[in-house]
Structures are given as C-alpha cells and as structure tokens.
C-alpha cells in the first residue's frame, strides 16, 4: 500500500475503491497495464456490484481489460483463481478472442469445492455472433454432470448448465450477457441480458475445474469457442432481481469502455 502526503492512502486520493485498487495492483505486479478509462470503468463496476449487494457473492470476476494475458488473467474479486491462458488468444481493448480450435483459459475454480448444489452462478459476456455449433463459452463436465454457460450451441440453443443438460431455450444470436444460475437444489435458471429465459429442474454438480471458451470434460479440453469474451464471473447463486441488477452493472461497465452489445 502506498501512502500519500499527510497520511492519506493513495487509492483514496485517486478516488478508487480499495478492492478496485487491489486489482489494479495485481495487474501491475503481473506485468500488465490499464488505461485511465479502464480503471474508471472497473472502479464503477465494483461500486455498482457492492451497491446491489452482489459483490459478496462473487468468487471470481474477470473484467477482460488491459489487452494482455497478464491483465486479463487477474481476478477482480480476490487474488485467488488467477486465470491461465493457453496459446491461441488475441487480446484487445474490446476483450479476449480464442482461435476456436485450441485456445482456453483455466480458472482453477472447482465447482464441487467452491460452490454448492443449491447456490452457484456462471456468467459470460459475448461480443460475437457466430454460427451455432459445439462451442462452450465456459464449463466443465465429469462424465455425469456439468456446469457452465453455452450461449448458442448446435441447433441454436442456449444451455444453462448446472448439473444436467436439460435447461435450454432457443437462441439465434450469441451476443449478450449470459448467466447460468442456481439458487435452489432443484432449479436452474438462465438469463440473457438480465431477462430470465430458462427455468428448469435439474440436479447435480460437476467436479472439474471451470474452463473458459471450451469445456473441460474429465480433464480433456474440447468444444472450443471462437466468440470474444468481454467479462465473465463465477460465484454464489443470484435472485432474479440480483441477476437483473447484475446485467445493469455489467452493461454500464461495457458502455464506459465503448464495447457494449
């Protein structure tokens, strides 16, 4: 922590929330850099999530800012679950884009250890509309149960995957903010841009580590994606109101960065 003149904390002098400043420090330590606009956007995002009482439910938030693997791998919520990128990525101010054939990011977060069968969520902000296919935005599968977000799978289907593959709805545009959510032991909900579009019964949790832009199938990485990611998170379950507010906060964040869809 850097102390400014007269005993004032530097982050306070700059007007940044302490959690946002800690994230900025992690990015710098990792060798990344953030623009003034990116810092402003991240700081406002933290404040908004706190005002909506959502921040405490988060275990990992990846804002995908800084246009480098060092910056984009950092977890905004804490120093845990720093991402690890494979090769095959393009980093830009608009987000991170995988090559669709081999690229993935390992969060190191294990749903069976860090979430529960009755409370969990996964979110993903896609800036790309590409054809339907066997493409996972993020997820894991242990041979019986799975967890994750699949925006536009084969036959134009949005899968909200939390336990079983039966929470689906039609979706012909893969752009937007998607949330797979569980806040009871038997019900999985799916949201697109703050609106609940899936409400289905399913059970079970998966034991693999969550992978972005691909699926981790019992340690085999497959179903690679090619859609640009501008935000992702993993955490506890959200109420319908919280899911709507979550979209409002994330969309405001993207708008500040001029990359909203």
Helices and strands as residue ranges (DSSP letters): G 5-7, H 10-14, H 18-30, H 36-51, G 55-57, E 58-62, H 69-72, E 84-85, E 89-92, E 95-98, E 105-110, H 111-114, E 120-126, E 138-141, E 146-153, E 157-163, E 168-170, E 176-182, E 187-192, E 195-201, E 209-212, E 215-217, E 220-222, E 229-235, H 240-256
